[in-house]
Amino acid sequence: MSNTAPGGYDSSPSPTATALVGWVLESPGRGTLSLICTCLFTVFLCTWVVIHPRVYKRRLVGVLHKLALFLKTIIAPELVAVEGLQEWSQAKRVVRECTEHTGGRLKLVHAFYIGMLALRYRTPRGERVLWPNQYIWLLEQGLVDWKDHAFWGLSEEIIRDKSNADSVVKLAALCQVSWFVAQSIMRAVHSLPLSQLETMTLSYMPLFMVTYLFWWLKPKDVRTSSVVELPYMLPDQKAAFESMAVSSSFDDEGIGRQDSLWTIWYLTPRLFEKEAEDKVLQEAKATQGTRALQRAKPLENTKVLQMVEPSSRLETDIGENVHKGHDNLSVTTKSAGIVVSHWDPEVYCSKIWPAICLFRASFGALHLISWNAVFPTTFERWLWRAAALTSASSLQIFMHFEKVVFRWGGPLTMIGLLSPALYFISRIVKVGGVIAAFRASDLAIYNNYVVLTYWVHIL
């Protein structure tokens, strides 16, 4: 094995000093450009394979959504991993609730397909998303039958045909990841350091693998949705059905901000969020109704009302107060604040949530591999260490809160809001540290080992 590093430097280990180099040209060892390209290609390939975007009617919006999801995965892979977990949990719930009405023939692939907004129904103005809870309700009411699922575009063969998962790209990603991890292990065996960029690349791997497992059965890159005609419903049924819509932002009826470009950044709305909103709405209605009755109650004891149409006057006052309450209802619910995060209660209250929190911290924790790495300055080394610890610990704190809302609710509010802010600051610091480290890196990161010697020993 040659001890001559790229650029003609002697790569023999020195017990007294560490040689620092800037940009290193390509040579029989490794160069700066090849190191950077290898890491970026690995991250790009794995990210592109792991993301599974939802369905949009407009092709351009769909492409932009995929790019937005790609950027979010690069910036905060932990959040995308938990999003995959929550989508998987919702799909399991849909399958469970539909079992009685489908004879167990609705599978996870169908639940994922409906949950990714791929099922829509026609209206006089255009199209609306048919949400999973609405489909469950149609089954429960006997308005649709599972035997007609093929006409609704829910045939497993049709779904898989629409899915554009490329087996060649998946295989390439698997080979690239396997090679990258094996190379990193072999460098450790040879006491050769990893660059900070290689450490960051390794940190993505566990989260990518787990996210892909959660989305294993989820169709990928579906470009066209299944548009159906709803069965006839009575007015009360129609009103109940439409009230179950989780969101109108993804409908296509030309109303308001429907199907706007801003939706590419939105998380796909989930059923438990709708249930939480309905609960808040019901509580607000009950509160407003109670206040209206309390205002109207003194009128029952007045002599004027006893003499002049007491019942009609009382009903009028109650009706006016209740009407005013409904007018203020939207204001009351909006004053609840902006929801920063909301975890699925079924997952949050499960026994595996602590393990999920610990695993989610792996991204920041794996950056600690470079704890003793060579940095241009001592300050940058300690800044990297602090950022890695902050990245791991801030997410632990953030995930402790089932729901974080942007409004004052006591000291814990500041902790819940500051923890994600600290996380993103630490991410910026680590990315900056990776870039800055190349101006004065340890020469040993460009040294290489001879793989041939291992094949000789095996043979």
C-alpha positions in Angstrom: 0.0 0.0 0.0 1.4 3.3 -1.0 1.8 6.1 1.7 1.9 8.8 -0.9 -1.3 10.9 -0.8 -2.8 13.0 -3.6 -0.8 16.0 -4.3 2.6 14.4 -3.6 2.4 14.6 0.2 3.8 12.0 2.5 0.8 10.2 4.1 2.8 8.4 6.8 1.1 8.9 10.1 2.8 11.5 12.3 2.6 11.2 16.1 3.4 14.8 16.6 1.5 16.8 14.0 -1.5 16.6 11.7 -1.0 17.9 8.2 -3.9 20.1 7.0 -4.6 20.6 3.3 -7.2 22.5 1.3 -8.5 21.4 -2.1 -6.8 18.1 -3.2 -6.6 17.1 -6.8 -7.6 13.6 -8.0 -4.9 11.0 -7.8 -4.5 7.3 -7.1 -5.9 8.0 -3.7 -9.0 10.3 -3.2 -9.5 13.8 -4.2 -11.8 16.5 -2.9 -14.0 16.5 -5.9 -14.6 12.8 -5.9 -15.3 12.7 -2.2 -17.9 15.5 -2.5 -19.5 13.9 -5.6 -19.7 10.5 -4.0 -21.4 11.8 -0.8 -23.8 14.1 -2.7 -24.7 11.4 -5.2 -25.4 8.9 -2.4 -27.7 11.3 -0.5 -29.5 12.4 -3.7 -30.1 8.8 -4.9 -31.4 7.6 -1.5 -33.6 10.7 -1.0 -35.1 10.4 -4.5 -35.9 6.7 -3.9 -37.4 7.1 -0.4 -39.8 10.0 -1.1 -43.4 9.0 -2.1 -45.3 12.2 -3.0 -49.1 12.5 -3.0 -51.2 12.9 -6.2 -52.0 16.2 -7.8 -54.2 16.8 -10.8 -51.8 19.4 -12.4 -48.5 17.8 -13.4 -46.5 20.9 -12.7 -47.8 21.1 -9.1 -47.0 17.5 -8.6 -43.4 17.9 -9.8 -43.0 21.0 -7.5 -44.4 19.0 -4.6 -41.9 16.2 -5.1 -39.1 18.8 -5.2 -40.4 20.3 -2.0 -40.6 16.9 -0.3 -37.0 16.3 -1.5 -35.8 19.5 0.1 -37.6 18.7 3.4 -36.1 15.3 3.5 -32.6 16.7 3.0 -33.1 19.4 5.7 -35.0 17.4 8.3 -34.9 13.7 7.6 -36.2 12.9 11.1 -39.5 14.7 10.4 -40.1 12.9 7.2 -39.4 9.6 8.9 -42.1 10.3 11.5 -44.4 11.5 8.8 -43.9 8.1 7.1 -44.7 6.4 10.5 -47.9 8.4 10.9 -49.1 7.6 7.3 -48.4 3.9 7.9 -50.4 4.1 11.2 -53.3 5.8 9.4 -53.3 3.2 6.6 -53.3 0.4 9.2 -56.3 2.1 10.9 -58.2 2.4 7.6 -57.6 -1.3 6.9 -58.8 -2.2 10.4 -62.0 -0.1 10.1 -62.8 -1.4 6.7 -62.3 -5.1 7.5 -65.9 -5.8 8.4 -67.2 -4.2 5.2 -64.7 -5.6 2.8 -64.1 -9.0 4.2 -60.5 -8.1 4.8 -59.8 -7.5 1.1 -58.9 -3.8 1.5 -55.1 -3.9 2.0 -52.4 -1.4 3.0 -51.8 -0.6 -0.7 -55.4 0.5 -1.1 -55.3 2.5 2.2 -52.1 4.3 1.1 -53.6 5.0 -2.3 -56.7 6.7 -0.8 -54.6 8.5 1.8 -52.3 10.1 -0.8 -55.3 11.9 -2.3 -55.5 9.6 -5.3 -59.3 9.1 -5.1 -61.5 12.0 -6.1 -65.2 12.5 -6.9 -66.9 14.8 -9.4 -69.0 17.8 -8.4 -70.8 20.4 -10.5 -67.8 22.7 -10.1 -65.0 20.2 -10.6 -63.5 17.6 -8.4 -63.0 17.0 -4.7 -60.7 14.7 -2.7 -62.4 11.7 -1.3 -60.8 11.2 2.1 -60.3 7.9 3.8 -62.9 8.6 6.5 -65.4 9.4 3.8 -64.8 6.2 2.0 -65.2 4.3 5.3 -68.5 6.1 5.9 -69.7 5.2 2.5 -69.0 1.5 3.2 -70.7 1.7 6.6 -73.8 3.3 5.1 -74.0 0.6 2.4 -73.8 3.3 -0.3 -70.8 1.6 -1.9 -69.9 -2.1 -2.1 -66.3 -3.4 -2.1 -67.2 -5.7 -5.0 -67.3 -2.6 -7.1 -63.8 -1.4 -6.0 -62.4 -1.9 -9.5 -64.8 0.7 -10.9 -63.5 3.1 -8.3 -59.9 2.6 -9.4 -59.1 0.6 -6.3 -58.0 -2.6 -8.1 -54.6 -3.6 -6.8 -53.4 -4.3 -10.3 -54.5 -0.8 -11.4 -52.8 0.8 -8.5 -49.5 -1.0 -9.0 -49.7 -0.2 -12.7 -50.0 3.5 -11.9 -47.1 3.3 -9.5 -43.8 4.4 -11.1 -41.4 2.8 -8.7 -38.2 1.9 -10.7 -36.7 -1.3 -9.6 -33.4 -0.4 -11.3 -33.1 2.8 -9.3 -33.9 1.0 -6.1 -31.2 -1.6 -6.8 -28.7 1.2 -7.6 -29.6 2.9 -4.3 -29.2 -0.3 -2.3 -25.8 -1.0 -3.9 -24.6 2.6 -3.4 -25.6 2.6 0.3 -24.1 -0.9 0.9 -20.8 0.2 -0.8 -20.7 3.5 1.1 -21.3 1.9 4.5 -18.8 -0.9 3.8 -16.2 1.7 2.7 -16.7 3.7 5.9 -16.3 0.6 8.1 -13.1 -0.4 6.3 -11.7 3.1 6.8 -12.4 2.7 10.5 -10.7 -0.7 10.5 -7.6 0.9 8.9 -7.7 3.9 11.4 -8.4 6.2 8.5 -10.7 9.2 9.4 -13.9 10.1 7.7 -14.5 13.6 6.5 -17.3 15.6 8.1 -19.3 15.3 4.8 -19.0 11.5 5.0 -20.2 11.5 8.6 -23.2 13.5 7.6 -24.0 11.2 4.7 -23.8 8.2 7.0 -26.3 9.9 9.4 -29.0 9.9 6.7 -28.8 6.1 6.2 -30.8 4.7 9.2 -33.6 7.2 8.8 -33.8 6.6 5.0 -34.1 2.8 5.6 -36.8 3.1 8.2 -38.8 5.7 6.2 -38.7 3.4 3.1 -39.9 0.5 5.2 -42.9 2.5 6.3 -43.7 3.4 2.7 -42.8 0.0 1.3 -46.4 -0.7 0.1 -47.2 3.0 -0.7 -47.5 3.6 -4.4 -44.8 5.9 -5.8 -45.1 8.8 -8.3 -48.7 8.2 -9.2 -49.6 10.9 -11.8 -53.3 10.4 -12.3 -56.0 10.1 -9.7 -59.1 7.9 -9.9 -62.2 10.1 -10.4 -65.5 8.6 -9.5 -69.2 9.4 -9.4 -70.7 9.4 -5.9 -73.8 7.3 -5.3 -77.2 9.0 -4.7 -77.5 10.3 -1.2 -80.3 12.0 0.7 -79.7 15.6 1.7 -78.9 14.7 5.3 -76.5 12.0 4.1 -74.9 14.4 1.6 -74.4 17.0 4.4 -72.9 14.5 6.7 -70.6 13.2 4.0 -69.3 16.6 3.0 -68.8 17.6 6.7 -66.3 14.8 7.0 -63.8 16.3 4.5 -60.5 16.7 6.2 -59.5 19.7 4.1 -60.6 21.7 1.0 -57.1 22.9 0.0 -56.6 20.0 -2.4 -59.9 20.2 -4.1 -60.2 21.5 -7.7 -63.3 23.6 -8.0 -61.8 27.0 -8.6 -62.8 28.3 -5.2 -60.4 30.4 -3.0 -56.9 28.9 -2.7 -57.8 25.4 -3.8 -54.9 23.5 -5.4 -52.6 26.5 -5.1 -48.8 26.3 -5.4 -48.5 26.8 -1.6 -50.0 23.3 -1.0 -46.7 21.7 -2.2 -45.2 22.5 1.2 -48.2 21.2 3.2 -48.2 18.0 5.0 -50.9 15.6 3.9 -53.8 16.2 6.3 -54.5 13.2 8.5 -57.7 11.8 10.0 -56.7 12.4 13.7 -56.3 16.1 12.9 -59.8 16.3 11.6 -61.1 14.5 14.6 -59.3 16.9 16.9 -60.7 19.9 15.0 -64.2 18.5 15.2 -63.8 18.0 18.9 -62.7 21.6 19.4 -65.6 22.7 17.3 -68.1 20.7 19.3 -66.7 22.1 22.5 -66.9 25.6 21.2 -70.5 25.1 20.1 -71.4 23.7 23.5 -69.8 26.7 25.2 -71.5 29.2 23.0 -74.9 27.5 23.4 -74.5 27.5 27.2 -73.6 31.2 27.3 -76.6 31.9 25.1 -78.9 30.1 27.5 -77.4 31.8 30.5 -78.0 35.2 28.8 -81.6 34.3 28.0 -82.5 32.7 31.4 -83.1 36.0 33.3 -85.7 36.9 30.7 -87.9 34.0 32.0 -88.5 35.8 35.3 -89.5 39.2 33.9 -93.1 40.2 34.1 -92.9 41.8 30.6 -92.2 38.5 29.0 -95.0 36.8 31.0 -97.5 39.4 29.7 -96.4 39.7 26.0 -95.8 36.4 24.1 -93.3 35.0 26.6 -92.5 31.8 24.7 -91.9 33.5 21.3 -89.8 36.3 22.9 -87.6 33.8 24.8 -87.1 31.7 21.7 -86.1 34.8 19.7 -83.5 35.9 22.3 -82.1 32.5 22.5 -81.9 32.2 18.7 -80.2 35.5 18.4 -77.6 34.7 21.0 -76.9 31.2 19.5 -76.6 32.8 16.1 -74.1 35.3 17.4 -72.3 32.4 19.0 -72.0 30.6 15.6 -70.8 33.8 14.0 -68.0 34.0 16.6 -67.3 30.3 16.4 -64.7 30.6 13.6 -63.0 33.4 15.5 -62.9 31.2 18.6 -61.4 28.3 16.8 -58.9 30.4 14.8 -57.7 32.1 18.0 -56.5 28.6 19.1 -53.3 29.4 17.2 -51.2 27.9 14.5 -50.4 24.2 14.9 -46.7 23.7 14.6 -46.8 19.9 15.2 -49.4 17.3 16.1 -48.5 13.6 16.5 -50.9 10.9 15.9 -52.4 10.0 19.4 -52.4 6.3 18.4 -48.7 6.4 17.8 -47.8 8.9 20.5 -49.5 6.9 23.3 -48.1 3.6 22.1 -45.3 1.7 23.9 -42.9 2.1 21.0 -43.0 5.9 21.1 -39.9 6.2 23.4 -38.0 3.9 21.1 -39.1 6.1 18.1 -37.9 9.2 19.8 -34.5 7.6 20.5 -34.1 6.4 17.0 -35.2 9.7 15.6 -32.2 11.3 17.5 -29.8 9.0 15.5 -29.3 11.6 12.8 -27.8 14.1 15.2 -26.1 11.4 17.3 -24.3 9.9 14.4 -22.6 13.3 13.7 -20.7 12.6 16.9 -18.6 10.2 14.9 -16.6 13.3 14.0 -16.2 14.3 17.6 -12.4 14.0 17.4 -12.1 14.9 13.8 -9.7 17.5 12.7 -11.2 21.0 12.1 -9.6 24.1 10.8 -9.9 25.7 14.3 -10.7 24.5 17.8 -13.7 26.8 17.9 -15.2 25.0 14.8 -14.6 21.6 16.4 -16.6 22.6 19.6 -19.2 24.3 17.5 -19.7 21.0 15.6 -19.9 19.0 18.8 -22.5 21.5 20.3 -24.5 21.4 17.1 -24.6 17.6 17.0 -25.7 17.4 20.7 -28.3 20.1 20.2 -29.7 18.4 17.1 -30.2 15.2 19.0 -31.5 16.6 22.2 -33.8 19.3 20.8 -35.8 16.8 18.9 -36.1 14.6 22.0 -37.7 17.6 23.7 -39.8 18.5 20.7 -41.3 15.0 20.4 -42.2 15.0 24.1 -45.1 17.4 23.3 -48.1 15.7 21.6 -49.2 19.0 20.1 -47.3 22.3 19.8 -49.3 25.4 19.0 -48.0 28.8 18.3 -49.6 30.7 21.1 -48.7 31.5 24.7 -49.7 28.7 27.1 -47.1 29.0 29.9 -43.3 28.3 30.1 -43.7 25.0 28.4 -44.9 26.8 25.3 -41.5 28.4 24.9 -39.8 25.1 25.3 -42.0 23.5 22.7 -41.4 26.3 20.2 -37.7 26.9 20.9 -36.7 23.2 20.5 -37.4 23.0 16.7 -35.8 26.4 16.2 -32.7 25.2 17.9 -32.8 22.1 15.8 -32.8 24.0 12.5 -30.0 26.3 13.8 -27.9 23.3 14.6 -28.6 21.9 11.1 -27.3 25.2 9.6 -24.2 25.1 11.8 -23.4 21.5 10.8 -23.9 22.2 7.1 -21.7 25.2 7.4 -19.1 23.2 9.3 -19.0 20.6 6.5 -18.3 23.2 3.9 -15.8 25.2 6.0 -13.9 22.0 6.9 -12.7 21.6 3.3 -10.5 24.7 3.5 -8.2 23.0 6.0 -8.8 19.2 6.3 -6.9 16.4 7.7 -4.6 14.9 5.0 -5.5 11.4 6.2 -9.1 11.7 4.9 -7.7 11.4 1.4 -5.6 8.3 2.1 -7.0 5.0 0.9 -6.7 1.4 1.7 -6.0 -1.5 -0.7 -9.1 -3.7 -1.1 -7.1 -6.4 -3.0 -5.3 -7.5 0.1 -8.7 -8.7 1.6 -9.6 -10.7 -1.4 -6.2 -12.4 -1.2 -6.9 -13.4 2.5 -10.4 -14.6 1.6 -9.0 -16.8 -1.2 
